[in-house]
Amino acid sequence: MTDLEYLDRAEAALKAVELNCDRLNETTDADIDNQRVGGMITLTFRNGSQIVINLQKPLHEIWMASRSGGYHYRFDGQHWMDTKGAGEFFAHLSREASAQAGVPLTFVP
């Protein structure tokens, strides 16, 4: 993947995270505060916990840090997949956000 292809796909993923937060705030009681600065989004939950998602441009990866740990994702041609087998980015984000919000949340690409 070229640098430009990476940036297009990674930016689309970050935009999807932002749009999902807006949708979830409108349709659930999750109350997720999402703030984006450049290639980083910080999701802050009602209990004060956070999930940080950021672009790692030199590696062509998206990184996510949550209470359960840190994860690295690479695009496999169809999905952003964890480099150590923890699964697809949006499915994993859904599990992590649900755990931190205390309500079921679903993030989609």
N, C-alpha and C positions, 0 to 999 in steps of 0.2 A: 504494500500500500504506500502510495506517495504521501508526502507531508500534507499536501492539499486535500487528498482524499481523507486522511485521518482527521484533519481539522473539520471538514464538512460533517463527517459521521459523528465525531465527538461533540461538536456544537449542537447537532440535532439531538443527541442523547441528553445534554444538559438542558436544552429547551424543553424536551419532553418531561424532565424532572420538574421544572418550574410549572409547566402546565398541569401536571398531575397534582402538585401541591395546591394550586388554585382550585382544581376540581374537588380534591379531598376536603379542603377547607369549606367549600360550599355544600358538600353532601354528607359530611360526617362531623363529629365533635372533636376531631383530632387536634385542631388549632396548631398547625405547623407554620412556624415563622421561617420563611426561606429567604436568604439573602445571597445575592450573587455578586462577586467581585472578580472580574476577568474570567479566568478559567476555573473558578472555584465557587461551589454552592455550599452554604452551611444551612442545614435544616435543624431548627431548634424546636424541641417539643415542650409541652406544658410542664413536664417535670424537670426541665432544665437540661436534659440530655441532648446531645447533638449527633448528627451524622454529617461528615464532611466529605464532599465529592470534589475531586479536582483532576484536571488534565495533566498528564505527564507527557508533554509533547515530544521530547527526545526519544522516549521509549514507545510512542504511539499507544499509550495505555490510558485508561481511566482508573483512578484510585478511589477507594471508598474506605473511610474510617468510621467505625461505630463502636458501641460499647463492647461488642464481641470480638473486635479485632480490626486488622487492616487487610484490604483485599485489592488485588490488581486484576484488571480486565483488559483483554485484547479482542479486537474485532476479528471474527473467524470467517467473514464473508457474509454472514447473516445476523449474528448476534454478538454482543459483548460478553465474552466468557471469562470466568475466573482462571487465572494462570495456574492455580493449584487445585482445580477441580471442584470449587465451591458452587458452581452453577452459573446461570445467566444473570447479568447485572440487574435487570428490572425485577426478576423474581426474588433475587437475594435482597434488593432494596426493600421490596414489599415485606419480607419477613423481618428484616431489621427495624424498619419503621413501625410495623405493627407491634413489635416487642417494646419499642421505646415509647410509643403513643398509648399503649394499653388497649387499643381497639384494632380490629382487622382493617388493613389498608392494602390497596392494590395499585401498584405503579405499573404502567404499560408503556411500551416504546412509542 
